[in-house]
Amino acid sequence: MAGDGAAAAQAAALEARLAKLAVEDAEAYEAAVAALPHDPPAAPDDRRDFALGTLLERAAAVPLAIAEACADVAYLARDLAQRLDPALAPDLEASARLAAGAARAAAHLVEVNLVVAPEDDRARRARAAAAVE
């Protein structure tokens, strides 16, 4: 991205954001799995259910942030492919395709982790991020 300092800064920010989100995702997933009951609960427990719900929400929120960041990477790569040296276009297109695939994978995890209705805002946002081409 020589000659395009703003794009380089944006790429670096996305890289840092995704690195942080990768760690958060692993932590959120581990916490949610650890909180899931191994056996059916003997009795309803509002506190336990609330705590588990909070953990599952986080286990979906982080992949949503990943999906949106990956979509941003795809958009940036495609934009750069149009503006930079044409010799870089194939590599930038490959980057965009990889980022778009990662956005779709993360969006899938949002819906799986939330088990929500299709009209849920988080599911809608995840589908929008996954729609990047």
N, C-alpha and C positions, 0 to 999 in steps of 0.2 A: 504494500500500500504506500510505496514511496510516492511522495508528492501529495498525499491526501491525509494530512494530520488529523482532521476531524474524524475521518473513517477509522484511522488507526486507533484513536482514542476510544471510539465507540466499540471497536472490536476488542480492545483490551478490557473495557468495562464489562462487556458481555462475557468474556473469558473468566474474569474474576467472579462475576455474579453466578455463572454456572458452576464454577469450582466450589463456591460456598454452598450452593443449592445441592450439589452432590453429597456433601457431608450431611447437610440437614435432612436430606431424603433418607439416607441410611439410618440416621438417628431416629427419625419419625417412624420409619417402618419397623425398626427393632423395638421401639417402645410400644407400638400398636400390637405387634405380635406377642410381646411379653404380657400385655394386659388382657389378651383374649383368654376367656376361661377354657380350660382343658376339658372340663366336664360341665354339663348343664348346671346352672346355679340352682341351689336348693330353694331359694326364695328370691323374690324381686328385691333389688337393692338400688334405689334411686341414685345414691352417691357413686356406686360402681358403674352404673349405666351412664351417668353423666361423664365420669372420668374416661370411660371407654369411648364415648361419643366424641369427646374433645380430642382424644388421641387419633381417632379415625379421621376427624376433620383435618387435623394437621397432616396426616398421611396422604390426604388428597390435595391439600393446599400446596404442598411443596412440589408435587409433580405438575400441578397447574402452573406454578411459577416457572418450572423447567420448560414446559410446553411453550409458554409465551416467550421465554428467552430464546429458545431454539427457533421459533418463528422469526424473531428479530434477527437472528444470525442468518437465516435463509434470505430474508429481505435485504439485509446488508450485502450479502454475497452477490445477489442478483443485481443490486444497484451498482456495485463496483464492477461487475462484469460488463455493464453498459458503458462505464465511464473510463475504465483504465485500459491499459495496453491490451489489445485483442488477443495477444499470445497468452494472457492470463485467464481469459474467459473460460476455457475448459476446466481449469482447476477451481475457479470460482463457482462454476455450475455444479461441479462435483461436491463442493462444500455446501452449496445451497441444498442439494438433494439429500445429503447426509443430515443436515440440520432439519429439513422437513420431515425426514423419517423419524428422527429423534422426537420431534414435536408430536407426531402421530402416536408414537409409543408412549410418551408421557401422558398424552390426553387419554389414552386407553386406561392408564393406571388411575387417573382421576375418577373416571366413571366406575371402575372396579372397586376402588377403595371407598368411594362414597355410597355406592349402591343407591343412586338417586334417580329421580324422574328425569326424563330427557329435557324438560323445561327448566330445571334447576340452573341458576345463573352460572355456577361453576362448571357444570357440564356444557353449557352453551359456550362459555369462554374457552374451554378445552377444545371443543369441536372447531371453533373459529381459529385457534392456533394450529390445529391439525390440518386445516384446509389450505395452508400455505403450499403453493406449488413450486 
